[in-house]
Amino acid sequence: MTTKSSAPVLELRGISKAFTGVQALNGVSLKLYPGEVHTLMGQNGAGKSTLIKVLTGVYTPDHGQILLAGQAIQPQSTLDAQNHGISTVYQEVNLCPNLSVAENIFIGRYPRKFGRIDWASMAKQASELLERMQIRIDVTLPLAHYPLAIQQMVAISRSLLVSAKVLILDEPTSSLDEKEVDLLFSVLRGLREQGMAILFVTHFLDQTYAISDRITVMRNGEREGEYLASDLSRVELVNKMVGAPAATEATAASAQTAAAGDGTATGSATAAGALGSASAGRLQSFLRAVGLGRRGALQPMDLEIREGEMLGLAGLLGSGRTEAARLLFGADKSDSGTISIDGKERNLSSPRDAIAAGIGFCSEDRKHEGAILDLSVRENLILALQARSGILRAIPLKRQQQLAEEYVKALGIKTASIETPIGSLSGGNQQKVLLARWLVTDPKLLILDEPTRGIDVRAKQEIMDYVTALCKKGMSILFISSELPEVLRVSDRIVVMRDRKAGGEYARGALDETSVLQVIAAGDQHE
């Protein structure tokens, strides 16, 4: 690792960027040194993505400077940034799977001989570039022939081709399993030894400490601070990311003891087991997942959801909360494990299967997976019910209107008419319509993923009061929220997620906000 006494290869000074009504970045500074992996950490909305887009020429900053090797630059596009020596590899590999590995590396820069593409030279150079990263594969085969981890290496090798000084990796491990992550990190360590400056963006705490030399924490569009990874504990990192005060020694010790009482990937054994057993005696199990997992998304975990219970999933962004919810709803297909409902094993291979089993799912992505903005309140509200009925059994218009009027009144949805396009409603009222969409199906289990994100305080309270009342009437609720006080307040039990696995299960009152953060930060107990 290069010490801080050397000159930075890239420096950002006082970068600010605003959009209509939103200050995305406010005076952010950052230094990248040669031969160093610098990790950028922060919660959703911290400003990481905007900063990367400024660095790569997608956005022009309102204020501030970008200096490369001491010289001010103003990238106007991603190609311009690449020409300056700043190359980016994104979470989704932006290559052509039908072309060969060599073709993907040399797209737009094919070596030529006598006016034609020199295929032999291209294959030789591609093999040599990958050899620099200790990757030995047949570069003449289609890219699609290789796993995602190798595709990431091919994307990185394009950066080596253009002599990149800075390599930016934006969530490159989100879809990789542990072995593939190890392969990627081995490559990054090799590039670090060769003197490359690497900016690594991730949500995963374990990976941060496995690869980082230096860490910059961002919060609410500002730089919270820059730290040597060796000087910053996991607990301190989590506290800085979420803006929580440092835990007292007593609280920290208590939480560490609770975390140590679990220590398993499944989270089925917990320090709060005795507290939870009383609840188990009162409530019947509705859904039980055993060893449920998906490669690159969620490590196998056990989960039980009981009738008339609100089960909270707590954890940082990227911890596996949404991934677990999508597996339970059949939106993603699991690689391992089983799901039983009312004691009978069920194959939930699609959302239709889940809906038929009595499960509803309000996605966190309201704009892309929830509201169809051009359709009316009525049309949005009856979508799930119509999907369950089937395309050949249209719900009569009179029945649609009756249901829409009923739930608009019950949930206090503020709209001029049930025929008003949902896109003209406020965020809170849109969320109420989406909640009503699932309530009309009379679900036995309702999965709520960030149901109160981005809406005003009054709408939040109204939605949570309604949901809590449904739970008391016997409906099972799986509640996911980034707002820890809210999860702690409404949940009967809490499963704490960290780094795509369950970190432990706790009964109501077993944890407070500080100790939840301690469990999230606990990591492997032997570390």
Residue pairs with C-beta under 8 A, 6 or more apart in sequence:
1 35
1 36
1 192
1 213
2 33
2 34
2 35
2 36
2 195
4 33
6 33
6 34
7 33
7 69
7 70
8 31
8 32
8 33
8 67
8 197
9 32
9 33
9 34
9 68
9 69
9 165
9 166
9 197
10 30
10 31
10 32
10 55
10 66
10 67
10 68
10 86
10 165
10 166
10 197
11 29
11 30
11 31
11 32
11 65
11 66
11 67
12 28
12 29
12 30
12 31
12 51
12 54
12 55
12 64
12 65
12 66
12 67
13 29
13 64
13 65
13 66
13 67
14 27
14 28
14 29
14 63
14 64
14 65
15 25
15 27
15 28
15 29
15 30
15 51
15 54
15 61
15 63
15 64
15 65
15 66
16 23
16 25
16 26
16 27
16 28
16 61
16 62
16 63
16 64
17 24
17 25
17 50
17 54
17 59
17 61
17 62
18 24
18 25
18 62
23 221
24 47
24 50
24 221
25 47
25 50
25 51
25 54
25 61
25 221
25 222
26 221
26 222
27 63
27 64
27 222
27 223
28 47
28 51
28 64
28 218
28 221
28 222
28 223
29 223
30 38
30 40
30 51
30 216
30 223
30 226
31 226
32 38
32 166
32 197
32 198
32 199
33 197
33 214
34 165
34 195
34 196
34 197
35 192
35 193
35 194
35 195
35 196
35 197
36 192
36 197
36 198
36 213
36 214
37 188
37 192
37 198
37 200
37 211
37 212
37 213
37 214
38 197
38 198
38 199
38 200
38 212
38 213
38 214
38 215
38 216
39 199
39 200
39 201
39 202
39 208
39 211
39 212
39 214
39 215
39 216
39 229
40 48
40 51
40 199
40 200
40 201
40 215
40 216
40 218
41 202
41 203
41 208
41 215
41 216
41 217
41 218
41 237
41 241
42 48
42 217
42 218
42 219
42 224
42 241
43 219
43 241
43 242
43 316
43 317
43 482
44 317
44 482
45 220
46 218
46 219
46 220
46 221
46 241
47 218
47 220
47 221
47 222
48 201
48 218
49 170
50 59
50 221
51 218
52 88
52 168
52 170
52 199
52 201
53 59
54 60
54 61
54 66
55 66
55 75
55 81
55 86
55 88
55 168
55 199
56 75
56 78
56 81
56 86
56 88
56 168
57 75
57 76
57 77
57 78
57 79
57 80
57 81
58 77
58 78
60 74
60 76
65 72
66 72
66 73
66 74
66 75
67 73
68 84
68 85
68 86
68 165
68 166
69 165
73 84
75 81
75 84
75 86
78 88
81 87
81 88
82 162
82 164
83 162
85 162
85 163
85 164
85 165
85 166
86 164
86 165
86 166
86 168
87 158
87 159
87 162
87 164
87 166
87 167
87 168
88 167
88 168
88 169
88 170
89 152
89 155
89 156
89 159
89 167
89 168
89 169
89 170
89 172
90 170
90 171
90 172
91 170
91 171
91 172
91 174
91 175
93 148
93 151
93 152
93 154
93 155
94 155
95 104
95 107
95 143
95 151
95 154
95 155
96 103
96 104
96 107
96 143
97 142
97 143
97 144
97 151
98 142
98 143
98 144
99 107
99 142
99 143
100 139
100 140
100 141
100 142
100 143
101 126
101 130
101 137
101 138
101 139
101 140
101 141
101 142
101 143
101 146
101 154
102 119
102 122
102 123
102 125
102 126
102 127
102 139
102 140
103 110
103 122
104 143
104 154
104 158
105 125
105 126
105 129
105 139
105 154
105 157
105 158
105 161
106 122
106 125
106 126
106 161
107 158
109 161
109 162
110 117
110 118
110 122
111 117
111 118
111 121
111 122
111 125
112 118
113 121
123 139
123 140
125 161
126 139
126 157
127 136
127 139
129 157
129 160
129 161
130 136
130 137
130 139
130 153
130 154
130 157
132 157
132 160
132 190
132 194
133 153
133 156
133 157
133 160
133 187
133 190
133 191
134 186
134 187
134 190
135 150
135 153
135 157
135 187
137 146
137 150
143 151
143 154
146 154
147 180
148 175
148 176
148 180
148 296
149 176
149 179
149 180
149 181
149 183
149 184
152 172
152 176
152 184
153 183
153 184
153 187
156 167
156 187
156 191
159 167
164 196
165 196
165 197
166 196
166 197
166 198
166 199
167 191
167 196
167 197
167 198
167 199
168 198
168 199
168 201
169 188
169 198
169 199
169 200
169 201
170 201
171 201
171 202
171 203
172 184
172 200
173 180
173 181
173 184
173 202
173 204
173 207
174 296
174 318
175 296
175 297
176 184
176 296
177 295
177 296
180 296
181 207
185 207
185 210
185 211
188 198
188 200
188 211
189 211
191 198
192 198
192 213
200 211
200 212
202 208
202 318
203 316
203 317
203 318
203 319
204 318
204 499
204 500
205 234
205 237
205 238
205 316
205 498
205 499
205 520
205 521
205 523
206 499
206 523
206 524
207 499
208 215
208 229
208 237
209 229
209 234
209 523
209 527
212 229
213 228
213 229
214 226
214 227
214 228
214 229
215 226
215 227
215 228
215 229
215 232
215 237
216 223
216 225
216 226
216 227
217 223
217 224
217 225
217 226
217 227
217 237
217 240
217 241
218 224
219 240
219 241
219 242
219 243
220 243
224 240
224 241
225 240
233 521
234 521
234 522
234 523
235 247
235 252
235 517
235 518
235 521
236 246
237 521
238 244
238 316
238 517
238 520
238 521
239 245
239 246
239 247
239 517
241 316
242 316
242 484
242 517
244 513
244 514
244 517
245 514
247 255
247 514
247 515
247 517
247 518
248 514
251 512
251 514
251 515
251 518
252 514
252 518
254 515
255 511
255 514
255 515
255 516
255 517
255 518
255 519
255 522
256 518
256 522
257 271
258 271
258 272
258 504
258 506
258 510
258 511
258 515
258 518
258 519
259 271
259 503
259 504
259 518
259 519
259 522
259 525
260 271
260 522
260 525
261 269
261 270
261 271
261 504
262 269
262 270
262 271
262 503
262 504
262 505
263 525
264 502
265 299
265 300
265 301
265 501
265 502
266 291
266 300
266 301
266 302
266 502
267 301
267 302
267 303
267 495
267 496
267 501
267 502
267 503
267 504
267 505
268 302
268 505
270 276
270 504
270 505
270 506
271 504
271 506
271 510
272 504
272 505
272 506
272 507
272 510
273 505
275 506
275 507
275 509
275 510
276 493
276 505
276 506
276 507
279 306
279 309
279 492
279 493
279 507
280 306
283 306
283 307
283 308
283 309
284 306
284 307
285 304
285 305
285 306
285 307
285 343
286 305
286 306
286 307
286 341
286 342
286 444
286 445
286 476
287 303
287 304
287 305
287 328
287 339
287 340
287 341
287 359
287 445
287 476
288 302
288 303
288 304
288 305
288 339
288 340
289 301
289 302
289 303
289 304
289 327
289 328
289 337
289 338
289 339
289 340
290 302
290 337
290 338
290 340
291 300
291 301
291 302
291 336
291 337
291 338
292 298
292 300
292 301
292 302
292 303
292 324
292 327
292 328
292 334
292 336
292 337
292 338
292 339
293 299
293 300
293 301
293 327
293 334
293 335
293 336
293 337
294 323
294 327
294 332
294 333
294 334
294 335
294 336
295 335
297 320
297 323
297 327
297 332
297 500
298 320
298 323
298 324
298 327
298 500
298 501
299 320
299 500
299 501
300 336
300 337
301 320
301 324
301 501
301 502
302 502
303 311
303 324
303 328
303 495
303 502
305 311
305 445
305 476
305 478
306 476
307 444
307 474
307 476
308 471
308 472
308 473
308 474
308 475
308 476
309 471
309 476
309 477
309 492
309 493
310 467
310 468
310 471
310 477
310 479
310 490
310 491
310 492
311 476
311 477
311 478
311 479
311 491
311 492
311 493
311 494
311 495
312 479
312 480
312 481
312 487
312 488
312 490
312 491
312 493
312 494
312 495
313 321
313 324
313 325
313 478
313 479
313 480
313 487
313 494
313 495
313 497
314 321
314 481
314 484
314 487
314 488
314 494
314 495
314 496
314 497
314 516
314 520
315 321
315 496
315 497
315 498
315 503
315 520
316 482
316 498
316 520
317 482
318 500
319 497
319 498
319 499
319 500
319 520
320 497
320 498
320 499
320 500
320 501
320 502
321 449
321 480
321 497
322 364
322 449
322 480
323 332
323 500
324 497
325 361
325 447
325 449
325 478
325 480
326 332
326 361
327 333
327 334
328 339
328 348
328 354
328 359
328 447
328 478
329 348
329 351
329 354
329 359
329 361
329 447
330 348
330 349
330 350
330 351
330 352
330 353
330 354
331 351
331 361
333 349
338 345
339 345
339 346
339 347
339 348
340 346
341 357
341 358
346 353
346 357
347 353
348 354
348 357
348 359
351 361
351 387
352 387
352 388
354 361
355 384
355 387
355 388
355 441
356 388
357 444
358 442
358 443
358 444
358 445
359 443
359 444
359 445
359 446
359 447
360 384
360 437
360 438
360 439
360 441
360 443
360 445
360 446
360 447
361 438
361 446
361 447
361 449
362 370
362 431
362 434
362 435
362 438
362 446
362 447
362 448
362 449
362 451
363 369
363 370
363 449
364 449
364 450
364 453
364 480
366 427
366 430
366 431
366 434
366 454
367 373
370 430
370 434
371 380
371 422
371 423
371 430
371 433
371 434
372 379
372 380
372 383
372 422
373 421
373 422
373 423
374 421
374 423
375 421
375 422
376 418
376 419
376 420
376 421
376 422
377 404
377 408
377 413
377 415
377 417
377 418
377 419
377 420
377 421
377 422
377 425
377 433
378 400
378 401
378 404
378 418
378 419
379 400
380 422
380 433
380 434
380 437
381 400
381 403
381 404
381 407
381 418
381 433
381 436
381 437
381 440
382 395
382 400
382 403
382 404
382 437
382 440
383 437
384 437
384 438
384 440
384 441
385 395
385 403
385 437
385 440
385 441
386 394
386 395
388 441
389 395
401 418
403 440
404 418
405 418
407 413
407 436
407 439
407 440
408 415
408 418
408 436
410 436
410 466
411 432
411 435
411 436
411 462
411 463
411 466
412 432
412 462
413 425
413 429
413 432
413 433
413 436
414 425
414 426
414 429
415 425
415 429
422 430
422 433
425 433
426 455
426 456
426 459
427 454
427 455
427 456
427 459
428 455
428 456
428 458
428 459
428 460
428 462
428 463
429 459
431 451
431 452
431 455
431 459
431 463
432 459
432 462
432 463
435 448
435 451
435 463
435 466
435 467
438 446
439 446
439 470
443 475
444 475
444 476
445 475
445 476
445 477
445 478
446 467
446 470
446 475
446 476
446 477
446 478
447 477
447 478
447 480
448 467
448 477
448 478
448 479
448 480
449 480
450 480
450 481
450 482
451 463
451 464
451 467
451 479
451 481
452 459
452 460
452 463
452 464
452 481
452 483
452 486
453 481
453 482
455 463
460 486
464 486
464 490
467 477
467 479
467 490
468 490
470 477
471 477
479 487
479 490
479 491
481 487
484 513
484 516
484 517
485 513
487 494
488 494
488 511
488 512
488 513
488 516
491 508
492 507
492 508
493 505
493 506
493 507
493 508
494 505
494 506
494 507
494 508
494 510
494 511
494 516
495 502
495 504
495 505
495 506
496 502
496 503
496 504
496 505
496 506
496 511
496 516
496 519
496 520
497 503
497 520
498 519
498 520
498 521
498 522
498 523
499 523
503 519
503 520
503 522
504 519
511 519
